[in-house]
């Protein structure tokens, strides 16, 4: 696999590239898309072969079961993450965005408060509001250059109106990996206050060398009765277009309620999503991921080192993911001026930090999951756009 190959995705109906101008004003003609969280790498052979297998059958009718995907997910969790998750605990949804909404509508009521740790993936607050629930932010604090949950402030701020806690693990943005001790402390707080735990672990495979990720229910197995875990192959293998996510619910009563809600809405996984997930969660997929994460870690280091050359910029150290988080407050500029330089001069489109909630107002998120020659071009453009600060 040649991750250095520069893939031109313009004009392919790619959200990341073909909606970039509408989002940021940066034209795809000469711009670099660094916002939507998908990667610019060619699909590996084992995924292409899975698609070819569907083509060879020449029939796209109803299928009997999603069990092949659930079995593959269970194998992957056991072999890659040490989590013995029963495939019978699993339900497949139309991606994790749908999963979050369905979980909220099934287990909470309109007006209920849902706790999130901000700044965090903007779809969390978006989905909460669309479901007519209330966002309850628990702002993260920065210690030793990385995010930490403020447990004391979290518990002191509870009012009794909170019904669930939605966490990103590893955390998006910046890729902070929560330690087992942090997850256990979080589980204890949720138990004391009767809070449902919704653990979005979609970035769990993108762990940089030398780092360790622990699934929530491996760290805190005692929390299983009140925990739902959200996973997908979509971020790891760049197959978000297949629209398949998995919700793992150990508790039988909660699992039955959720499955009933899916049936009521006629929600079933799609055939392509099943085949791609089955092919991804395999020994060949595991070998490819090992190569991928080493490349992504190199990209992250290259990008953060490049940002360190610009006075006033602070890029948070990345433990996982391909989503760099850069704070521009040290430049003394307002974000309008920052964006004029990033979007206007450098012709780069990152995600706006303000959309990630409290703590993100002076930040931008940059997707470094792209070929290194393109990443180096982005770094050079950013350095030139802020060259007067040297």
N, C-alpha and C positions, 0 to 999 in steps of 0.2 A: 504493500500500500504506500503510495507516494503522497504524503500529506502536504508536501511542498507544491504540488500541482495547483496552479491557480485556475479555479473553475469560474466561468462567466455564467452567472445565474440571472442576468438581466433578461427580461422578456420571457421568462419561463413561468410566469404566474407565481413567483416567489414573493411571499409577504415581506420578507426582509429587504429585498432589493426593489421590487416593483411598487411597494407602497412607501418607500423611503422619502420620496419627494413630498408626498402628501403629509407625512409626519413631521418632517424637519425642514423642508425647503431645499434639501440637498438633491441635486439631480443625479440619477444613476449614470449619466453620461460620463461624469468624471468624479463622482462621489464614492465613498467607501461606507458600506452599511455595517454598523457595529451596534445595532439596537436589538432587534428581535433575537431571542435566544435559540437560534439553531446554527449549525456549523456549515461551512462552505466546502466540505470534503465530499469526494465521490463515494457513493455507496459501495461497501465492500462486496466481494464476490458472493459470499454466502447469502446476502440479502437479494442480490440480483438473481441468483439461482432459485430462491424461493418464489420470486415473482414469475420467473420463467416456468416454474412448475405449475403455477396457476394458468398461465397462458397455454401450456401444453394440454391441460385438461379441457380447455375450451368450453367451460361451463361455469357460470357464476351464480348458480341458483342457491336455494336455501341449503344450509349446512346443518349437520346433526348436532354438533356440540362444540363448545369452546374449551373442552377439556385439554386438547393439546397445548393450548396457550397457558392454561392454569398449571399444568404439569411442568411446563418449561419454566414458568415463574418460580414454582416451588423448588425446582432443581437449582436454579440460579441463586435464590436466597440462601439455600443450604450450602452450596459449594463456594459462593463468593462472599457471603456475609455471615455465615454461621448461624443463620436463623431458620429453624425448622418450622416453617409455615405450611400448614396443611392446605392442599389445593381446594379442599372443600370449604375452607374459610373465605375463599376468594370469589369476588364478583367482578366482571369486566364492564367497563363503562366507555362512553364515547370520549375518551381522553380524561385527563385529571381536572380540567376546568369544569367539565360536566360533573365529575365525581364530587368536587367540592360543593357545587350547587345542590346536587341531589342529597348529599349528606346533611347539609344545613336544612333543607326543606323536610327531610325525614325525621331528624332528631331535635330540631329546635322550632320555635314559634316566631312569627313576626314580632319585631321589637326586641327580641332577646339580644343580649350583648355577646359578641364573639371576640375573644382576646387574640390579638396578633402582636408580634414583636417587631416594631418598626425601627428603622426602615426595612421594608420587606417587599417581596414580589408584589407588584401593584395589582395583580389580579385577585389577591386575597381580599383587599378592601372593596374592589369592584364587585366581586361575587357576593360579598356580604350585603352590600347595599342593594344590589339587584334582587336579592332574595328578601328584601325588606327587613333585614336584621340590622343591628347597630354595631359599628366598629368600636372596639375598646382597644386603644393603643397602649402597649407597655413599651416605652422607648428603651432601646438598647443603650448601653454605655460603652465607651471606648476605654479599655485598659491595656497597656502594653501594645498599643497599636491595633488591637482587634476588638471585635464586638463581644460583649458579655451581657447576659440577662441579669437585670437588677431584681433579684428575687424578693428582697425586702420591700422595694417600691411596688412590685407587682402585687404582693399580698396585701400591703397596706391600702392599695387603691381599689380593692374589690368591694363591691356594694351588695352583692347577692343577686344582681340582675344578669350576671354572666352565666352562660349555659355551656359554652364550649371554648376550647383553646385550639387555634390553628397554628401549627408551627412549621417552619421550613427547615429541614434537616437533611443534608447540610444547608446552611443558610444562603439564600439568594436575596440581596447581592453579597459579593465579596467572598463567598465560599467558606465561611467559618464552620468548622466541624464541632458540634457540641460534644463535650466529654460524657462518658457514662455517668459520672457523678452529677453533672448538670442535668442530665435527663432524669436521673432518679429523683433529684430534688424537685424537678418540675412535676414528676408523677405524684410525689407526696403532696404537693400543693393542690393538684387537681383532685386527689382523693379527699383531702380535707374539705374542699369546697364543692364537691360533687360536680366537677366539670368534665365534660366529654373531651377526650384528647383526639385531635385529628392531626396525624403526623404525615406531612407531605415529604416523602423521601426520594423524590424524583431524581435528585442529583447524586444519589448514593454511590454510583459507580465511578464518578469523575473525581477520584481521590488522588491527590498528587503523591508521588513517591516520598516515602518517609512519614506519611500521615496515616492515621487509622480512623475509620468510620465504624460506629456501633449503631445498629438499628435500635429504634426506641424500645421494642419489646425484647431485645437481647439485654439491653441495659436495665430495663425495669419490667421483667416478666410479670411481676405482681400487678401491673397496671392493665393487663390484657382485658379484663372485663369491661373497662371503660375506654378502650383505645381502638381507633380505626387507623390503618396504615395505608397510605396512598403511594403506589409505585407505578412505573411505566418504563418501557424500553425507549421511549421517544427521545429523551434528551441524550442518552448514552449513544444511541445508534442513529440519531437524526431522522427518526421516522414519525415525527409528530403528525404528518399528513395522513397517516394511517388511522389516527383518532382511536387509540385504544389505551385505556388505563386500567389498573387493577386496584380494587379496594379490598383489603384483607381485614376481616372482622372475626376475631376469635370467639366472641360471645354469641351463643346460638340465638338468643332472643333478638339481639340487635341485628344479627345477620339476616334473620327471617324478615324483619321489618324492612330492611334495605332491599332485599331481593323482591319483596312484594311491591315496593315502590318502583323498582325498575320494570317489573312486569306490567304494572299499571300504566306506565308511560311507553310501553312497547320498546324498551331500550334493549338492544342486543349488540354485541360487538360485530364488527364487519369482518368479512372473510380475509381481506388483505391484512388487516391488523393482526388477526390470529396467525396467519402464515409468517408474517415478518417477525412477530414476537417469538414464535417457536424457533425460527432460524437464528434470531439474535441471541437468545438465551441458550447457548450451546457451547461446547468446547471451542469451536472455531471462533465464536463470538467473544469468548473469554480471552483468547490469545490476541485478537484484534484490539480489544479494550486495553490490554496491558500496553500495547504499542501506542494507542491513542493518548492515554493519560500522560505518558512520558513526553509526548509531543506538546500536549496542552500545557504541561508544567513548564516546559521550555519557553513557550509563547508567553505565559504569565510572567515569568522572570524577565524576559526580554522587554515586555511592555512596561512593567513596573520600574525596571531600571531606566528605561527611556523617560518615564514620567518624573523620576527622581532628578533628572537633569534640568527640569523646568522649575525655577524658583517659585515657591509658594504652593506647589502641588504636592498632595499626599495621597499616594496609592496604598490602600490597605493590603497587607500581606495576604496572599491567597493560599488556602489549604486544600481547596477543591474547586471544581467547576471551571468554566472558561469565561466568567463574568467578572471583569475587573471593576473596582469601585474607587473612584478618584474624587477627592475633596479639593475644590478650587478656592476655598475660603482664604487660604494663605496668600492668594494673589492680591487681595484687597479689592477685587473687582466684583461688581454685581453680576448676577447670572445672565442678564441680558448681554453684557459685554463679553462674558465667557462664551456664550453660545454664538455671538457674532463672529468670534475668532474660530471656534470649533466647527460650526456649521458653515459659516460664510467664508472664512479664509482657508481653513484646512479642508473644507468640503468632506467632513466626516459626520456621520449621524449616529450618535450614541443615544441611550435612553436617558430621559430627564429624571434626575434624582428626586425631584419634588413629588413625582408620582408614586414614590415608594413610601411616603408618609413622613412623620416627624423624624428629623435627623438626616433626611436626604436632600434638604433644600439647597445646599451648596455643592452637591455631588452630581456626577454623571457616571452611568454604567456603560462600560465598553465591552463588547463581545470580542474576545481574542481567539475564538474558535474558527480560525481561517488559516490559509496558507501563509507561511512565514514571510515570503517576499511581500505579500500584500500587507501583512502586519507591520513590517519594517517601513513600508511606504507611509502607513498611517502614523507611526511614531515620528518619522521625519517631518511630515506635514504639521503635526501638533507642535513639535519643537520650533519649527519656523514661525508658526502662528503666534507663539509667545516669546519669540527671540528677543524682543525689546526688554524683557525682564532679566536677561542675562547680566 
